[in-house]
Amino acid sequence: MSSNVEAFKIMVDKLLNDTKNKVTTIFNNAFENILKILSESEKYAISNYKEILSSYKERAEIESKKEISKTEMESRLYLLTLKDSCINKVIENVKSKLIEYCKSDEYIEIILEKLKKISKEIPIEILLMKEDDIKRIGIDKLEKILESSEIKSYPIEIGGFIIISRNGKLTINRTLDYLLEAEKQVLRSKIASILFR
């Protein structure tokens, strides 16, 4: 498990470094657009202010402040949406890289190693795996490791496996889907700190 997490963290760090320049460019372009919006909004507010000034000076000041405040809020919202979008793209990229990794022989070796280790420690009733993984490993090989355990195809998007113990009291989820979801908040914070310093 530790080597999987380390490999996962290394992969995330590599992805972050690979996408940092792209995201920085997107961020800079968005920031320029925000500045343009702010500039245009300020021009509009000043123009509006001059028109109303003759008879409604106090009202014009209030309207100007409202318009600037509204534009500032819209700009902040746009920036937050952009940041969230960038973070989601990085996480999707990580997910794609993990899916690609699951096609490797190294991944299959790790899965077999983990299954052997867990099967020695816990009596396994059911093994749930992605259908493609079952086919790649081979049902005979899995039955040899798990003996009388039931092996079932399960809709796992990325890879890994789920084990249910013989007494049904223990479920071990070793899917990369679960690990990615569990680490998503940590990843979001880490990605944000790297991309948006």
C-alpha positions as CSV (number, residue, x, y, z in Angstrom):
1,M,0.0,0.0,0.0
2,S,2.8,2.4,0.9
3,S,4.5,1.9,-2.4
4,N,1.2,2.5,-4.2
5,V,0.7,5.7,-2.3
6,E,4.3,6.8,-3.0
7,A,4.0,6.0,-6.7
8,F,0.7,7.8,-6.7
9,K,2.2,10.9,-5.0
10,I,5.2,10.8,-7.5
11,M,2.8,10.6,-10.4
12,V,0.8,13.5,-9.0
13,D,3.9,15.6,-8.5
14,K,5.0,14.9,-12.1
15,L,1.6,15.8,-13.4
16,L,1.6,19.0,-11.5
17,N,5.0,20.0,-12.8
18,D,3.9,19.1,-16.4
19,T,0.7,21.1,-16.2
20,K,2.0,24.0,-14.2
21,N,3.1,26.1,-17.3
22,K,-0.2,25.4,-19.1
23,V,-2.3,26.4,-16.1
24,T,-0.1,29.5,-15.5
25,T,-0.8,30.7,-19.1
26,I,-4.5,30.1,-18.7
27,F,-4.4,31.9,-15.3
28,N,-2.5,34.8,-16.8
29,N,-4.9,35.1,-19.7
30,A,-7.9,35.0,-17.3
31,F,-6.3,37.6,-15.1
32,E,-5.9,39.9,-18.1
33,N,-9.5,39.4,-19.0
34,I,-10.4,40.3,-15.4
35,L,-8.4,43.4,-15.6
36,K,-10.1,44.3,-18.8
37,I,-13.5,43.7,-17.3
38,L,-12.5,45.9,-14.3
39,S,-11.2,48.6,-16.5
40,E,-14.4,48.6,-18.7
41,S,-16.6,48.5,-15.6
42,E,-14.7,51.5,-14.1
43,K,-15.1,53.4,-17.4
44,Y,-18.8,52.6,-17.3
45,A,-19.2,53.6,-13.7
46,I,-17.4,57.0,-14.3
47,S,-19.5,57.7,-17.3
48,N,-22.6,56.9,-15.4
49,Y,-21.5,59.0,-12.6
50,K,-21.0,62.1,-14.8
51,E,-24.5,61.8,-16.3
52,I,-26.2,61.6,-13.0
53,L,-23.9,64.1,-11.2
54,S,-25.9,67.3,-12.0
55,S,-29.1,66.2,-10.2
56,Y,-28.2,63.1,-8.3
57,K,-24.6,63.4,-7.0
58,E,-25.1,61.4,-3.9
59,R,-27.1,58.7,-5.8
60,A,-24.3,58.5,-8.4
61,E,-21.7,57.8,-5.9
62,I,-23.8,54.9,-4.5
63,E,-24.5,53.5,-7.9
64,S,-20.8,53.8,-8.9
65,K,-19.8,51.9,-5.7
66,K,-22.5,49.3,-6.4
67,E,-21.3,48.8,-10.0
68,I,-17.6,48.5,-8.9
69,S,-18.5,46.1,-6.1
70,K,-20.7,44.0,-8.4
71,T,-17.8,43.8,-11.0
72,E,-15.3,43.0,-8.3
73,M,-17.6,40.2,-7.1
74,E,-18.1,38.9,-10.6
75,S,-14.3,39.0,-11.2
76,R,-13.7,37.1,-8.0
77,L,-16.3,34.5,-8.8
78,Y,-14.8,34.1,-12.3
79,L,-11.3,33.7,-10.8
80,L,-12.6,31.1,-8.4
81,T,-14.4,29.2,-11.1
82,L,-11.2,29.3,-13.3
83,K,-9.1,28.0,-10.4
84,D,-11.6,25.2,-9.7
85,S,-11.7,24.3,-13.4
86,C,-7.9,24.1,-13.5
87,I,-7.7,22.0,-10.4
88,N,-10.4,19.6,-11.8
89,K,-8.4,19.4,-15.1
90,V,-5.3,18.4,-13.2
91,I,-7.2,15.8,-11.2
92,E,-8.8,14.4,-14.4
93,N,-5.3,14.3,-15.9
94,V,-4.1,12.3,-12.9
95,K,-7.0,9.9,-13.3
96,S,-6.2,9.5,-17.0
97,K,-2.5,8.7,-16.1
98,L,-3.7,6.2,-13.5
99,I,-5.9,4.5,-16.1
100,E,-3.0,4.3,-18.4
101,Y,-0.8,3.0,-15.6
102,C,-3.3,0.2,-15.0
103,K,-2.5,-1.2,-18.5
104,S,1.1,-1.8,-17.4
105,D,2.7,-5.1,-16.3
106,E,4.0,-3.4,-13.2
107,Y,0.4,-2.7,-12.1
108,I,-0.6,-6.4,-12.6
109,E,2.5,-7.4,-10.5
110,I,1.5,-5.1,-7.7
111,I,-2.1,-6.3,-7.7
112,L,-0.9,-10.0,-7.6
113,E,1.5,-9.2,-4.8
114,K,-1.2,-7.4,-2.7
115,L,-3.7,-10.2,-3.3
116,K,-1.1,-12.8,-2.1
117,K,-0.3,-10.8,1.0
118,I,-3.9,-10.1,1.9
119,S,-5.1,-13.7,1.2
120,K,-2.5,-15.0,3.8
121,E,-3.8,-12.6,6.4
122,I,-7.6,-12.7,5.8
123,P,-9.9,-15.5,4.6
124,I,-11.4,-14.0,1.5
125,E,-15.0,-14.8,0.4
126,I,-15.3,-12.5,-2.6
127,L,-12.9,-10.6,-4.8
128,L,-14.3,-7.8,-6.9
129,M,-12.2,-6.6,-9.8
130,K,-12.4,-4.7,-13.1
131,E,-13.3,-7.2,-15.8
132,D,-10.3,-6.2,-17.9
133,D,-8.0,-6.9,-14.9
134,I,-9.5,-10.3,-14.4
135,K,-8.9,-11.1,-18.0
136,R,-5.3,-9.8,-18.0
137,I,-4.4,-11.7,-14.8
138,G,-6.3,-14.8,-15.7
139,I,-9.0,-16.5,-13.7
140,D,-6.8,-19.6,-13.1
141,K,-4.0,-17.4,-11.6
142,L,-6.5,-15.6,-9.3
143,E,-8.1,-18.9,-8.2
144,K,-4.7,-20.3,-7.4
145,I,-3.9,-17.3,-5.1
146,L,-7.4,-17.1,-3.6
147,E,-8.3,-20.8,-3.6
148,S,-12.1,-21.1,-3.0
149,S,-12.9,-17.4,-3.1
150,E,-15.5,-16.1,-5.5
151,I,-14.1,-13.8,-8.2
152,K,-16.6,-11.3,-9.6
153,S,-16.4,-8.6,-12.2
154,Y,-17.2,-5.2,-10.7
155,P,-17.6,-1.7,-12.2
156,I,-14.2,-0.2,-11.2
157,E,-13.3,2.7,-13.4
158,I,-9.5,3.0,-12.8
159,G,-8.2,-0.2,-11.3
160,G,-7.5,-2.2,-8.1
161,F,-9.8,-4.5,-6.2
162,I,-12.2,-4.9,-3.3
163,I,-12.1,-7.9,-1.0
164,I,-14.9,-9.1,1.3
165,S,-13.9,-11.4,4.1
166,R,-15.5,-14.8,4.7
167,N,-17.6,-13.6,7.7
168,G,-18.7,-10.5,5.7
169,K,-17.6,-8.2,8.5
170,L,-14.5,-6.8,6.7
171,T,-14.4,-5.1,3.3
172,I,-11.1,-3.9,2.0
173,N,-11.2,-1.4,-0.8
174,R,-7.9,-1.2,-2.7
175,T,-9.3,0.5,-5.8
176,L,-7.4,3.4,-7.2
177,D,-10.8,5.0,-7.7
178,Y,-11.3,5.0,-3.9
179,L,-7.7,6.1,-3.2
180,L,-8.1,9.1,-5.6
181,E,-11.4,10.1,-4.1
182,A,-10.0,9.8,-0.6
183,E,-7.0,12.0,-1.5
184,K,-9.0,14.5,-3.6
185,Q,-9.2,17.2,-1.0
186,V,-5.5,16.9,-0.1
187,L,-4.7,16.9,-3.9
188,R,-6.9,20.0,-4.4
189,S,-5.0,21.9,-1.7
190,K,-1.6,20.8,-3.0
191,I,-2.5,21.6,-6.6
192,A,-3.9,25.0,-5.6
193,S,-0.8,25.9,-3.6
194,I,1.5,24.9,-6.5
195,L,-0.5,26.6,-9.3
196,F,-1.8,29.7,-7.5
197,R,1.0,30.9,-5.2
